[in-house]
Amino acid sequence: MRKRKIALVTGGSRGLGRDMAINLAKKGLDVILTYHSNLSAAEEVVASVQAEGANGYALSLDSSDTKGFDDFYQRLSDYLQSNYDNPHFDYLINNAGTGIYQPFAETTEEQFDEMMNIHLKGVYFLTQKALPFLNNGSSIINISSGLARFTLPGSSAYASMKGAIEVFTRYLAKELGSRGITANVVAPGAVATDFGGGENKTNEKKRSLVAGATALGRVGEPEDIGGIVAFLCTEEAHWINAQRIEASGGTLI
């Protein structure tokens, strides 16, 4: 019988996903991470996972292309069957995504569709197609954003999709409860990564604004998020269900 549990992290080759993968490994979980195009970055994260004593593996995935999901799960199940004699896994972390900073009046239909395909449609159907492979008693963690609670100009399309994901997560918790599967949301505040062009790392005006509106007085770092996701992938967290956990350092409270 397989002893180690397995987590699948989408968008695990950089930023928040990278830190999630490493923290999951520190908790004793094996990690499968997806990457869009940067294989070398994904392999670096796999090496970091393995350095923590866990098994790591990287698979390519375009999370906005639902037509590729069947092939993805075939490759995933082949790997699991080959290495664990079992095609199932335990934790799905829907983290992959990109962002745009564009005023509502200037947002194009193409930009809107991009945000929808990555952050809502992709998550919805990737999760649906995961159901035959998720063990009973497993967990789903969806990544939202502080921007679903508070507003900063220029994120209307992105934040709207994240708001929808929060509603979707409650429905997952309700409809999958009979299998013992929990579903929760982690909603980071502004984090200094390359996300959305890296504004939270390089735009000092924005960084100062965020820091001034945050109780802990700074912009977040990836290390502030990964441990929270990893905790939700433990037995100790299994009674947490249908919850939104904001990790923003107390922004705009």
matplotlib code that plots the C-alpha trace (Angstrom):
import matplotlib.pyplot as plt

x = [0.0, 1.3, 2.3, 3.2, 0.5, 0.7, -0.1, -0.6, 0.3, -0.5, 1.8, 4.4, 7.6, 7.8, 6.4, 3.8, 3.6, 7.3, 7.0, 3.9, 5.7, 8.7, 6.5, 4.4, 7.7, 8.7, 5.4, 6.3, 4.2, 5.3, 4.7, 3.7, 3.9, 2.9, 4.6, 3.5, 6.8, 9.8, 11.0, 14.3, 12.6, 10.2, 13.2, 14.8, 11.7, 11.7, 15.3, 14.3, 11.4, 13.8, 16.2, 13.5, 13.4, 10.2, 9.5, 9.0, 7.9, 7.0, 4.4, 3.6, 0.1, -1.6, -4.3, -6.3, -6.7, -9.4, -8.9, -5.6, -6.9, -7.6, -4.1, -2.7, -4.5, -3.5, 0.2, -0.4, -2.1, 0.6, 3.3, 1.3, 0.6, 4.2, 5.7, 3.0, 1.0, -2.0, -3.4, -4.8, -3.6, -4.6, -4.4, -5.2, -3.9, -5.3, -2.6, -1.6, -2.5, -1.5, -2.7, -3.4, -3.5, -5.9, -8.6, -12.2, -12.9, -9.9, -10.2, -10.7, -12.8, -9.7, -8.2, -11.4, -11.5, -7.9, -8.6, -11.8, -10.0, -7.1, -8.8, -12.3, -13.1, -9.7, -9.9, -13.5, -12.9, -9.4, -11.0, -13.9, -11.6, -9.5, -12.5, -11.8, -8.2, -8.7, -8.8, -11.8, -10.9, -8.7, -8.6, -8.9, -7.3, -8.1, -6.0, -8.0, -6.9, -7.3, -8.7, -11.9, -12.6, -10.9, -10.5, -7.5, -8.0, -7.0, -7.9, -11.6, -11.4, -8.9, -10.7, -14.1, -12.8, -11.3, -14.7, -16.3, -13.7, -14.6, -18.3, -17.2, -15.2, -18.2, -20.1, -17.2, -17.3, -21.1, -21.2, -18.0, -18.6, -20.1, -16.7, -15.0, -13.3, -12.8, -12.5, -11.0, -9.7, -6.4, -6.5, -3.1, -2.8, -0.1, 2.9, 6.3, 6.6, 6.8, 3.0, 1.3, 4.6, 6.1, 4.5, 4.5, 8.3, 9.3, 6.6, 7.7, 4.7, 2.3, 4.5, 4.4, 0.6, 0.1, 2.5, 0.7, -2.6, -1.4, -1.4, 2.0, 3.4, 4.9, 4.2, 3.9, 6.6, 6.0, 7.2, 4.1, 1.8, 3.3, 3.1, -0.6, -1.4, 0.8, -1.0, -4.4, -2.9, -2.6, -4.9, -4.8, -6.7, -9.3, -12.2, -11.6, -14.0, -15.6, -13.5, -11.8, -8.4, -7.0, -3.2, -2.6, -0.9, -4.1, -4.6, -7.4, -8.9]
y = [0.0, 3.5, 5.4, 8.7, 11.1, 13.0, 16.6, 18.0, 21.7, 23.6, 26.4, 25.0, 26.1, 29.6, 32.1, 30.9, 27.5, 26.9, 27.7, 25.6, 22.6, 22.9, 23.3, 20.3, 18.3, 19.5, 18.1, 14.7, 14.8, 13.8, 16.5, 16.6, 20.1, 21.5, 24.1, 25.9, 26.3, 26.7, 23.1, 24.1, 26.1, 23.2, 20.8, 23.1, 22.9, 19.2, 19.1, 21.3, 18.9, 15.9, 17.7, 17.6, 13.8, 13.7, 12.5, 15.2, 15.2, 17.8, 17.7, 20.3, 21.8, 24.7, 25.4, 27.6, 24.8, 22.4, 20.3, 19.2, 18.0, 14.4, 14.0, 15.6, 13.2, 10.3, 11.3, 11.9, 8.5, 6.7, 8.2, 7.4, 3.8, 3.3, 4.7, 4.0, 1.1, 3.3, 6.1, 8.2, 11.2, 13.1, 16.9, 19.2, 22.7, 24.9, 27.6, 28.3, 31.7, 35.0, 38.5, 41.7, 45.3, 47.1, 49.6, 48.3, 50.8, 49.6, 45.8, 43.9, 40.9, 38.9, 39.9, 39.0, 35.6, 34.9, 35.5, 33.4, 30.5, 30.4, 31.3, 30.0, 27.7, 26.0, 25.4, 24.3, 21.6, 20.5, 19.9, 18.0, 15.8, 15.1, 13.5, 9.9, 10.2, 11.9, 9.6, 9.7, 11.9, 14.1, 17.9, 20.6, 24.0, 26.8, 30.0, 33.2, 36.7, 39.5, 41.4, 39.4, 41.2, 44.6, 46.6, 48.2, 49.8, 47.7, 44.2, 43.9, 40.9, 39.0, 39.7, 38.8, 35.3, 34.9, 35.9, 33.2, 30.6, 31.3, 30.5, 27.5, 26.2, 26.2, 24.2, 21.7, 21.3, 20.7, 18.3, 16.3, 16.0, 12.5, 11.3, 13.1, 15.5, 19.0, 22.2, 25.5, 28.8, 30.5, 34.2, 35.9, 39.6, 41.4, 39.1, 40.0, 37.6, 37.9, 37.5, 40.1, 41.6, 41.7, 44.9, 43.8, 43.4, 46.4, 49.1, 51.0, 53.3, 50.3, 48.5, 51.6, 51.9, 48.2, 48.4, 51.4, 49.7, 46.4, 45.9, 44.1, 47.0, 45.2, 43.5, 39.7, 37.2, 33.7, 32.2, 33.8, 31.6, 28.1, 27.0, 27.8, 25.6, 22.8, 22.9, 22.5, 19.3, 17.6, 15.4, 18.2, 20.5, 18.1, 19.6, 22.9, 22.9, 25.5, 28.3, 31.3, 31.9, 35.3, 35.6, 39.3, 40.4, 42.3, 44.4, 47.0, 45.8]
z = [0.0, -0.9, 2.2, 0.8, -0.4, -3.6, -4.4, -7.9, -8.2, -11.4, -12.3, -9.9, -11.8, -10.4, -7.9, -5.5, -7.0, -6.5, -2.8, -2.5, -4.0, -1.7, 1.4, 0.4, 0.2, 3.6, 4.9, 3.5, 0.3, -3.1, -5.6, -9.3, -10.7, -14.0, -16.1, -19.3, -21.2, -18.9, -18.5, -16.9, -14.2, -13.5, -13.3, -10.7, -8.6, -8.9, -7.7, -4.7, -3.9, -4.1, -1.8, 0.8, 0.6, -1.5, -5.0, -7.6, -11.2, -13.8, -16.5, -19.2, -19.2, -20.8, -18.1, -20.5, -23.1, -22.0, -25.1, -23.8, -20.4, -21.3, -22.7, -19.5, -17.2, -19.4, -18.9, -15.2, -14.7, -16.7, -14.4, -11.2, -12.3, -13.3, -10.1, -7.5, -9.0, -8.6, -10.9, -8.0, -6.1, -3.0, -3.3, -6.3, -6.0, -8.8, -8.8, -12.4, -13.8, -15.3, -14.6, -16.5, -15.2, -17.5, -16.7, -17.1, -19.9, -21.9, -21.3, -24.5, -25.1, -25.9, -22.5, -20.8, -22.5, -21.5, -17.9, -18.0, -19.8, -17.4, -14.1, -14.3, -17.3, -17.0, -13.3, -13.5, -16.1, -14.9, -11.5, -13.1, -15.1, -11.9, -10.1, -11.3, -10.1, -6.8, -3.8, -1.5, 1.5, -0.6, -0.9, -3.5, -2.9, -5.3, -5.4, -5.4, -4.7, -2.1, -5.1, -4.8, -1.5, -1.9, -5.1, -6.8, -10.2, -13.3, -12.2, -13.0, -15.4, -13.3, -10.0, -11.4, -12.3, -8.8, -7.3, -9.4, -8.2, -4.6, -5.4, -7.3, -4.4, -2.1, -4.6, -4.8, -1.0, -1.1, -4.0, -3.2, 0.5, 0.1, -1.0, 2.0, -0.4, 1.0, -1.0, 0.2, -1.2, -0.4, -1.4, -1.4, -1.2, -3.2, -3.5, -4.9, -7.8, -11.6, -11.9, -14.0, -15.2, -11.8, -10.6, -7.0, -7.2, -9.3, -9.1, -6.0, -6.1, -5.9, -3.3, -1.1, -1.5, -0.6, 2.4, 3.7, 3.5, 5.1, 8.9, 8.8, 6.7, 3.6, 0.4, 0.7, -0.4, -1.9, 1.4, 3.1, 1.1, 0.4, 4.0, 4.3, 1.2, 2.6, 5.9, 4.1, 2.6, 6.0, 8.1, 10.7, 8.3, 7.1, 9.1, 7.3, 4.4, 2.1, 3.6, 2.1, 3.8, 2.9, 3.3, 2.8, 6.0, 6.8, 3.7, 3.8, 7.1]

ax = plt.figure().add_subplot(projection="3d")
ax.plot(x, y, z, "-o")
ax.set_aspect("equal")
plt.show()
